[in-house]
């Protein structure tokens, strides 16, 4: 059972699932942002730097993101021009956060990618492979670990200041779990994108919060059907 993208698995099923019937539990991914696993922890750190330093896109000269070779080869769309290409572009992920300070399902559309300010910012972002952040593959680490190997961000400001950061485990991973409130915010955003009735979305959040207290799944299935 998976949601969004990424290899982050919970070590055990949620408590509520253990109380409702027999389940074959294969693990769950909860992604804080609408992006691929490789991009997510870079986006987390980028957003942290943006808020901490109150960075405005107009004041940024360029951005450099250093990562490993495997991830660089996967995110091969360095100048994306449509929504599909943007999903495989670190440059887009960084650029949209500088410009909009958020990334949702509505972000990964052709209209957003084609925006002139987005295209201009993409050309100021360089994503490259750096041996300093490319050690796990040589050590024989699993692909799951290689995907989340640390990366470094350098933001060069027009006033000469350089702001740097190194990624930490992505929000939503076992090492950095999301709160229930953060998960519900993500769910509500996805439901809104899907044009799901707000009343039903709110009811789903209410039911799931105390799922173990439900006599059966009739209320939940009703909220999940149109």
C-alpha positions, 0 to 999 in steps of 0.5 A: 500500500503506497501513497505518492512517491518514494521508498519510505516505509513504516516499520509496522502498520498503523494502530488502527489497521491492526484492529480492523480485519485481516490485512496484508501490510506491505508498507506505506509511503507518506510524502509531504510534497508532490514530488519524487523521493529524490527531490523531496528532501532537497525541497524540504531543505530548500524551503527551510532555507527560504523561510529562515533567510526570507529569500525572494526569487528576485534576489537570487543570482543562481542555485547549485544542488550537488547530489549523487550520480544515480539521482542525477541520471534519474532527474535528467530533465534539466530544462523541462518544458511540460508537466511530465518533464518537471517531475524528473527535474530537480531544477524545476523543484527548486525553482518553483519553491523560490517563486511560489514557496510551495509545491502542490498537485496544481504545481505540476501542470503545463501552465505552471511549467511554461510560466516565463518566471519559472523558465527563467529561474530554471536556467539559474539552477544547476543540478550536478553530481558531486563525489562528496555526495556520491559515496553510497553506491561505491559502498554497495548500499541499496538503491533505497539508501542511494535515493535518499543520500544527502545533497548540498544546496548553495544559494548565491544571492545578488548581494554576494551572500551564499546560503548553504544547507545539507539535506536531512531525511525527508518529511514523511520518512520514518526518521522525520514523520509527518504529524496527523495534522500535516497528513490531513493538510496534504490529503485535503489538498489532494482532495481539492485537486480532485474536486472531491466534495469538501464535506466528504473530505472533512468526514474522511479525516474525522473517521480515520482519526478514530478508525478503531472506534468505527463499528464497520467501514460503511461511513468511510466507504460512503465518504469515499464514493461519489 
